[in-house]
Amino acid sequence: MRPVHKRYLREFFPAMFAYVVLLLLSVTWLKTLEGTWARTLVTLLPVVPIAFVIRAMVRVIRDQDEFERRIDLEAIAIGGGIGGFGFFTYGMLLNAKVLPPSSAESVAIWVLPVLMGCFGVAKCAVRRHYHAQ
């Protein structure tokens, strides 16, 4: 494993661990809190480590070689397109009242995980495509 990828893992895993811990804590604390400011701060606690995850992703893409960057660029385009298309389609079906309505917050909270998941799957497919050639 190249040093750039080792650094990525050293940045990614602690940030994801912090995210899980802060998410569990914030969900627990929210049950006991009143007041807009306190609830806002506690709700946004898990967002901080996600910013570090995004930072780690940007740094690893920036510091990779041209071929790895090409794979990531294609995966981002494919994953973003699939995720965006999925949410667009879901919105159209909700608008047509074909699906039962969902709250905005229940949809919004899934946007980043869906995009990241689509990116991960697309990256595996793109890498496989280039390594098969």
N, C-alpha and C positions, 0 to 999 in steps of 0.2 A: 504494500500500500504506500502510495506516495505521501510525502509530508503534508501536502495541501489537504489531502483527504483525512489524514490523522488529525490535523488541526480542526477540520470540520466536525469530526466525531467528538473531539474534546469540547467543542463549543455547543454542539447540537444536544447531546445526551444530558448534560447538566441543566440546560435550559428546558428541555422537555420534562425532566424530573421536577424541576421547580414549577412548571406549568401544572402538572398533575397535582402536586401538593397544594399549590395555591388555589387551584380549582376546587378541590375537596374542602379546603378551609373556608373559601369564600361562600360556597353553597351552605355550609354549616353556619357560618356567622350571619348570613343574610336572614336566617330564620329568627335571629334574636335581635336584629338591629331595627331601629326606627330612625327616621330623619334622612333627608335626601342626600346630604353630603357624605354621611357615613356609608350609606348603601351604595352610593356612586363609587367611592374609593374601594370598598370591599369587592364590588362587582368587577372593577377594572384591574384588580390585582393579577389575575391570570394573563392579562393582556401583555404585561411587561415581559415575561419570559418569551412569549411568542414573538415580540419585537427582536429579541436576541436570536431566535431561531431564523427569522427572516434575514437578519444581519449575517449569520453564519452561512446561509444559502447564497447570499449575494457575494460574500467574500470567496467562497469556494468556486463559484462560477467565474468570478473575476480572475482568480489565480490559477485556473486550470489551463491546460494547453488548448490550442485551437480546435482540435478534434473533439475533446471533451466538451468544450463550450458549444460547439455545433450540435452535439447530441442534446445538451441541455436546452439550447434555444429551440430546437425542433420539438422537444418534449414539452416545453412551456407553451409553445404555440398550439400543439395538439391538445394538451391537457386543458389549457384555458378555453380553447374552442369547444371541446366536449363539455366541460363544466358549464360554460356560458350558454351553450346550446341547450343543455339539460334544464337549466334554470329558466331560460326563455320559454322552452316548451312547457315546463311546469306552470309558468305564469299564464301562458295562453290557455292551458286547460283549466286553470282556476278561473280565469276571466270568462270562459265559456260555461262555467258552472258544471263541468263534466266531472270534476273532482270536488270532494268536500273542502270547504274553505279552511285555510290554515292561518294562524296568526303571523303577522309580519316578523315578529321576533323569532318564532320557531323556524322560519325559512332563513332569515338573515344569519342566524348562528351557524348554519350549515355551509355557507358560501365558502369560507376559507378551507375547512376540512375537505370539502368536495374538490375544490381546485387543487389542493395539495395531493389528494389521493389520485386524481386524474393525472397530475404531473408525474407522480411516482410510477403509475402503471404505464403511461406513455414513455417514460424514460427507459423502462425495462424493454418495451417493444422497439424503441428506436435503437437502443444499444444492441439488441439482438439482431435487428435488421443490418446494421453496419458490420457487426462481427460475423454475420453469415456470409457476407460478400467476400 
